[in-house]
Amino acid sequence: MLNIQSIREINPKILILGNYPVIQSILDYDYLSGKKEPSIIAIITSGKNYQKYFFGTQQILIPTFRDINKLPPSLCQQINLSLNVLSNRRVLNSTQEILQKLPNLIGSVIFAENLPEKHSINLYHLAQKSHTWILGPSSIGLLVPKKLKLGVIGGIEARQFLQSNLLTNGDTAVLSASGGMTGELMSILAKSTRGLSFALSFGGDRFPILTPKEAFLAAQADPQTKSIIYYGELGGYDEYEIIELLKTKQLTKEVICYIGGAIAALFPQSPQFGHAKAMAKNDQETAQAKQAALKAAGAKVGETFSEFVELINSNKHEKIKADINSNIQTMIDQITQRKEPLITTSISADVGGQPTLLGEPLLDFARHNSFPSIVGSLFLGKKLISKDTENFIDIVLKLAVDHGPYVSGAINTIITARAGRDLVSSLAAGLLTIGPRFGGATNEAADHWLTGVTQNIQPAAFVEQLAKQGRRISGIGHKKYRIDQPDPRVKLLMDHTKDLTDKRFTNYALEIEKLTTAKKGNLILNVDGTIACVMLDILSEKEKLTDEKLGQLVSAEFFNAIFVLSRSVGFIAHFLDQKRLDEGLFRMPEDLVSNIKSSTED
């Protein structure tokens, strides 16, 4: 059941299903209401990992997920409200999913109209069973002043919030099926002596999931609400349930109402108006009959809309004093003048002339973190949680720093330095050799282990799959070491798995190794493959990264990044070494070059 007072007491954490301009308006309302952080914490939509919005004048990133099942458990626990702006064909399934997935969900708004009537009825029963309220279909949402704006209700421009007095707590509720009339009544209310306690649109479809009766009972139970303004329509029997509440004294608060559609009486047969059930099929469903019955039950009824407005403007209520921030106009001006930044970054900033890293002053960050910790934090875009991650990055940086002057990257650096080029040119020459055959195997190995584990591919099937594609298994194989003569660096790296409880990626890589070494002794798990599987396990268990986040790291070449950073030190060392030795321009000896005469086929 809808409980307005409980909404005032919670910290709203909203999930948006779909993408729609209303998102920015909700964030603007949060900011103008004096909140310190946005109420929207996740969006279900395709595309990028984040959506860019503003909280005040500060750009923020809201995480996005392709479907509800991709939401991390921590977010599932936080979310207590949702706004569904998906198309009507997707509403039923998506709403069923969030009711199952989100344990602390208390309410939702469905924006789409023309939902199949069977779907609305199914959702009504699901809401009753789960003790969750759902506004809609075809609802513009719910607004509780200074606390919650869930939907397009109240407008999408910051100035509308001020004009409609939506940043001041009042004592009058606004209820209507019509989204347009809900907004109109809020505007009328703003010009009266009254103020808004809450407003909602239960939607214009034939079967609203939260019924008008339930909305009136929510207003009756709300200690802040003294009066209820209601705009109803011809057609249906909702008003007779409200009449019964008045007669039985379940509804004792002042009710001011108007029933639209009186003009239908001038037609030989009642026409169909805009909403699904706005058509009188018999005398009881006419606007005139409803008005008379409501008046008889004790409601204040405007027989014309102008009379309805006069009743709203009655001076029996003490004028509500605005309790908005004195700087509100300045805040609105700042919002309307903001511009989309050309560059977005979450790594560093300059605050008042002082550089920051991940939101912390650079000097503090440098004092309190080791270099491996700084590397891991900056590469992940968030502070490391675990010392184990820091220690593993430390050993990887040390082991990858150089592998002799024989490898392509070192050779290119040396040759470029001897050609008289500068440090940056020589370093770049070495770095540009890094790829699938040199240095890039770590990231590809991480892709192998992540794909195999998350897609539940049996190791034998995975090996066979790559063999059919004519692809090497990255992270497997070494020229010098064999199964009976293991690489001591691999053992050193594997020692970092001792404190892990779930070594799913490492175990998968080792199962692959069993299969490959059975064919040839040197097809062992090498340093690249070991770094990849151990790092995946540490990031998953110690840094609490989801499989989806791990996939994003693979796509961004995170695992190669650590190699590039470390090997850059070795390349720079070779450059400096060549400058010290001053051997001069390199030229390949002729006896080391084989000239083969090309053959011409007839």
N, C-alpha and C positions, 0 to 999 in steps of 0.2 A: 504494500500500500504506500502511496505517496505521502511522505512526511516532510513538510516544508521546514520545520524547526530542525530536524536532523541534518538537512542540507546546509543550514546556517552553521552547524556545529562541526561539519567535516571539512577536510582540506581537499577540494575537488581535484581529482586526477583523471583527466579525460582521454579516452581513446577515440580517434576519428576514423571511421571506416569510409574510405574514398577521399577524393581531393576536391575542394570547393573553396571559393573566396571567403566563405564565412570564417575560416580558420583565423585569418588575420584580425577580423573584428572581435573574436573572442579574446585574443591576446591583448588587443587594445583595451577592451573592457576590463580585463584583469589589471592592466597597468594603471588605468585611470581610477580603479577602485582601491589603489594603494597596495596591491599585492607585491610581494618581493620576488615571486617567481611565477612563470606561466602555469596555467592549469592543464594545458594540453601536453601530454608526455609521450604520445606515440601516434603514428598514422599508418593505417593499412592501405597501401597503394603500390603500384608498380613504379619502376624507374630507379632513381638514385637512392643511396643509403640514408640521405637526410633531405629534408625540405628546409629551405631558408625562409625565415620570417623575422619580424621585428618584435621585441618586447620593449616598448617605449621607443627610444632611438637606437637601442643596441640590437644588432643583428644576432639571431640565435639559430641553432640548428635543431630541428625536431627529428628524431630517428623514424625511419619508415621501414615497413616490413611487407613482403609480398603477400603474405596471408597470415591469418590469425595464429596458425600453428607455429609460425616463426617467432612469435613474441617470446622473449626470454622470461623464465619463471619469476625473476625479480619484478619485472614490469607487470606481469599478470597479477601479482599480489597487490601492487599499488593501485591499479585502475579501479575506480569506483563508479564512473559514469562513461557513457558512450554517446556519440552522435553518428548516426548512419546516414550518409549522403550517397550511398550506392543506388544504382537503378532498381526499379521495383522488382525485377526478376531475380535479383540477388539478395533481397532483403531477408527472406525467410531463412535461407541457409546460413547467412552471415550472423543473423541474430541468434539462431540456435547455437552456433559455434561459440559466440561470446558468453552465452549463458552457461555453457559447459566449461569454458576455459578460464573464466574470470571469477574466482571465488568470492571477491568482495564487491562485485557489481551491484549497485542499488537501483540504477535507473538508466534509461536510454531514450533517445529521440530518433524517430524515423522520419526523414524529410521527404522521401519519394511518395508520389501520389499514385492513385489507381492500382494499388496493391490488390492482387486477386483476393476476393472475399474469403475464400477458404484459408488463405495464408494468414489473413488478419485474425480469423477465429482461432487458428492453431497457435498463433503468437499470444493471443489473449489467455489461452489455457496454460501455455508455457510460463507466462508472466505470473499467473496466479500460483502455479506450482512452485516457482522459484522465489516467490515473495519479492518480485522485482516489478517496478512500474515502467511502462513503456508508453511514451506519447507518440501518437501517429496512428496510421500512416498520414502523410500530407500535413505534418505538424511543423510550424516554424520554431517550436521549442519552448523552453522554460527559462524565465529570468527571475532571479532573486536578487534584489538590489545589493550591490557591493560585494556579492558573494559568488554568483553564478550566472553566466550567460551561456546557455546550451542550445545553439541554433542561430538562425538569422533573426530571431526575435529581438526587437529593439533597434534594428537597422545594422548596417555594415560600415557606416561612417562614424568616426569618433564624435563629431559635432552633434550627431543625432542623440547620443547618450545624454548630453547636457541639455539639449532642447526638450527632450522628453522626461527630464528630471529622473533619470534612471540610476543616478549615483546617490540618491537619498532614500533612506528607509521610510516607508509610510505604513498605512494601516488598511489599505484597500486592495483586494485581489481582483484581477481581470481574467475572465475566463471566456473562451469562445472556441467554436470549431473552426471558424474562419481565421486564417493567418492575417489577412488584410485588416479585418475588423479588430483583431487583437492589437495590432499596431495603432489603429485609429483610436481605440479606447485608451490606450496608454498615453497618446498625445493629448486627448481631451482631459484625461486625469491630471496631466502635468499642469494644465492651466487652471485647475480647480484648487480648492483649499485642501484637497486630499493628497495623499502620497501613496505610492505603490508598495504593497507588502510582497506580492509576487504576481507573475502573469504567466499564463500558459495557453497554448493552443492544442486542443486534443485532436485536431485534424479533421479534414473535410471529407474523408472517405466514409462509406456507409457504416463500417464497423470499427470505430476507434478502439484501440486496445485498452487505453485508460478511458473509462466512460465519463460522461459529464457528471453522473452521480458521484463517482469516486473523486472527481476534481472538487466538487462542492464539499464533500466530507473532509478532504484535505484542508480546504479553507476553514471549515468549521473547527478543525482540530488545531489549527495554527494559532498560537497565543497572540501573535502580532497582528493578525487580521481581524478587523472589526466589521468591515463591509465587503460585499461581493458585487462586482459589476459583471453582468452577463449579457452577451449578445447571442441570441438563438435564432433559429430559422423555422419556417414551416416544414412539415414533413417529419415523420418519425414520432417516437413517444418519449424521448429523453426528458423533456420538460415535465412530463407527468411523474417521473421518478423523483424529480426535484420537488414537485408539489407534494408528493407523499412525505418527503423528508421534512418539509415545512409543517405539514399537518400533524405529524407524529412528534414534532419538536426535536427531531434529530438535527435539524438545521434551525438555529435560533438567531443567527447573525443577520444583519440588514442585507437584503437582496434587492438590487436595482437592476432591472432587466428590460430588454426590448426584443421583440420577435420580428425578424425581417420577413418580408414576403406577403404583406397584407394585400398588395396589388393583385395577387393571384385570384382574389375573389371577383375581380372584374372580367375574368376570362370564363368562357363556357366550361372549360376544363382546365384544372390547375396545370400550369406549365412547369417544366423542369428547369430549376435555377442552377447556379454554378456547381454546387456541391452534390455529391452522389445521392443523398437522401432528401435534398431540398425540393420536395414535391409532395403536395398534400393529396393523399389517395382517398381520404374521407374527411368528414366535417371536423373530427377531433384533431386532425393533423394540420388544420389551417392556422395561420398566424393569429386570427381573431379569437379562435377557441382557446389557444394556448395563453394568450394575454389575459383573457377573462379568468381562466382557471388559476393562473399565477396570482392575479390580483386577489381573488377570493381566498387564496391560501395565505395571504399576508405579504407577498412581495410588492415592491414598488415598481409599477409597470408604466413605461412611456408608451402611449398609444401612437405617438409619432416620434421620429428620431430626435427632433428638436426638443420635445418634451422629455425624452430620455436624457439628453444632455443637460437640461435644466435640473433634473433630479440629481445627476452626478455633481453639478455645481452648487447644490444646496449648502448653506453655510452652517450646518449643524456640527460640522467637524472643525476642531481647532486647526488652523493652518499649519501644515507640516513645515518645519524649519529645515532648510537645506543644510546638510552636514558634509558637503563636499570639500575637498582640499582647496585652500585659498589660491593655490597655484594651478588650478585645473585648466584655466584658459591658456596659460603658458605651455602646459603639458600638451594640450590639444594642438596648439600652434606648432610645437616641435614635431608632433606625430605627422601632421599634414605636410611638413616640409622635408621629411627624411628622404634620402635617396639610396638606391641599391648600390652597395659597394662594388668596386671593380674586382677586388680580391677578397676571398674569405679564407681565414686561417684560424685554426684552434691551437696552434703551437706556441706562438709568441705574440707579444704586443709591446707597446710603449705607453705606459700610464704615467702621465704627468712628468714626462721626460725620463722615467725610470723603466728600463727593459724588464719584461717578465717572461717566464717560461711556464707554460701550462697554468697560468693564473697566479704564479708565485713570483715575487721579486727575484731577479737573476742572482743577486748575491746570496740570498737565502737558499735558493735552489742549489747553487754551487757548493755552499758550505755543508749542506746536509745530505748530499747525495754523492756516491762514487761515480766515476766515469761510466762504468757498465750500467749503473742504474739510470743515469741521465740518457744514455743511448737507448736503452729499452723503453723508457718513459716517452721520449720524444718520438721514437719510431712507432710506438703504439698509439701515441696521442693521448695518453693518460698515465698517471703515476703508477709505477709498479706496486703490486700488492705484496708480492712475496720476495723474500731474500733469495729463495732458490732460483728464481728467474734471473735475478741480478748475478748470482754466482755462475749460472750456466752461460749467460752472455759474456761474462768475463773470460771464461775458459775458451769459448769460441773465438773471441777477438784475439786471444793470444795464439791459438793454434793456426788461425788462418792468415796470420800477419805476413808470412812469406813462405815460398816453397822452392827457393833456389833461383838462380839466374837463367834456368833452362826453359821455363814456361813462357808462353807467347806474350803475356802481359809484361813480364819483367824484360824480355828481349826487346819489345817495342819501346819501353821506357828508356832502356839503355841506348838503343840506336838513336832515338830522338835526342837524348841528352848529348850524345857524341856528335850529333849534327849541329850542335851549338844552340839548340832551342832552349827556351826558358822552362822553369819548373812546371808551370801550369800546362804548357803544351806537351811536355814529356809525360806528365801524369795522365793527361787526357788520352795520349796515344796508348798507354798501357791499359787504361780503363776501357777503351773502346774495343779491346779484344775480348772482354768478358761476354760470354754468351753460352749457348747450349753445350759447346765442347770444352769450354774453359770457364770455370767459376760459376756458371749458371745452373749447375746440376742440383744444387741444394734446393732451390725453389721448385724445380720440376719434380724432385724426389718428394718434397712436401705435398705436391699436387697428387702424386701417385698414392701416398699413404692415406691422404685425406679422402680421395675418391674411393679407394678400396674399402675403407672402414665405414664411411657414411653411406655408401651405396650397398653395403653388405655383400660385396663381391668376394667370393672365396679366393684365397691366395692362388690356388692352381688355375682357376678360371681367369684371374687377373694376368698371370704370367702368359697364359695361352693367348689371351686377347691381344696383348702387346706384341707377341711373336707373330700373330697373323697380320698385324699392321706393319710389320717390319721395323718396329721401334725398339730401341734399347731401353732397359729399365734404369732410369737415372737413380744414382745412389747405390748401385750394385756394380762390383767389379773393381779390380786393382791390378796393376802390372807387376808389382813387387810382392804384395802380401797375399797369403792363401788361408784357407780354413785351418791348416795345420801350422801356419806361421802368421798369426793375427796381427793386425795393426795396433800398436800400443796406444795410439791416439783414440781409437774407437773404445777401448776399455776405459780410458780416462773419461770420455764423454758418457759412457753407459753408467758410470758410477753415480751420475746425477739422477738416475731413475730410482735409486734405493728408497727414497722417501715418498715415492708416488704410489698411490693405491690402485689407480686405474691406468695401466700402461697399454691402452688399446692400440695406439699407433706404433709404438715400439714393438709390441708383440706381433703386430701385423707385418712389420718390416722383417722381423726375425723369421717369421714363417715363410716369407718370400725367399730369404737367404737359404733356408733349408732346401727349397726346391732348386734354386740356381746352383748351389754348391754341389748338389747331387749330380749335376751335369758336368761341372768343371770347377776345380778346386779354388780358382782365383775369383770366382763370381760371388765374392763376399759382400757383406754390407760395409760400404766404405765410409770415410769421414763425412762426405756430403749427405749420404743417406741417413747416417746416424744423427748428425746435427738436425736434420729435418724431422725425424720421428720423435726424438727426445724433446725438441723445442715444441712440437705440436702437443705432446702430452703435458709439458709444463705449462704452456699457455692455457690449455683446456682446464687443467686441474687447479693450478696455483693462481692463475690470473682470471679464472672464471669466464673465459671466452667461449661463446657458443660455436657450434660447427659452422654456422653461417658466417660469423665473424672471422673464423679461421680461414674460410674460403675467400673472404674479402682480402685477408692478408696475403694469401697466395696470389690472388689476382694482381695485387699491388706490388708483388715481388719483395715482400718483407724479408723473406729468408735469404734472398740474394743481397739485400741491403746490408746485412751484417757482414757478409763476405767482402762486399765492395769497400765498406768502411775500413775493415781490418787490412785488406790487401793494399789499400791506398798508402798505408804506412810503409809497407814493404817497397812499393813503387817509388815513393819519395826517398826512401833510404838508398835505393839503387841510383836514383838521379844524383843525389848528393855525393854518393860514392864515385860516380863517373866524373863529376866536377872536380873532386879531389885528385883523382888519378890522371885526369886530363889526357886521355889516350888519343884524342882526335877523332876525325871522321871515320866511321865504320864502313869497310868495304868487304863484301863477301869474297873469300879466297876462291879462285877459279876451280881448284880441285874439289871443292865442296858443292859445286853446281854441276849437275849432269844435263848435258844437252842432248835431247833425243830428237832425231829427225822424224818429222810427222809423216805419216803415210797418207796417200790419197787413194780413196776407193773409186773404182771405175763405176 
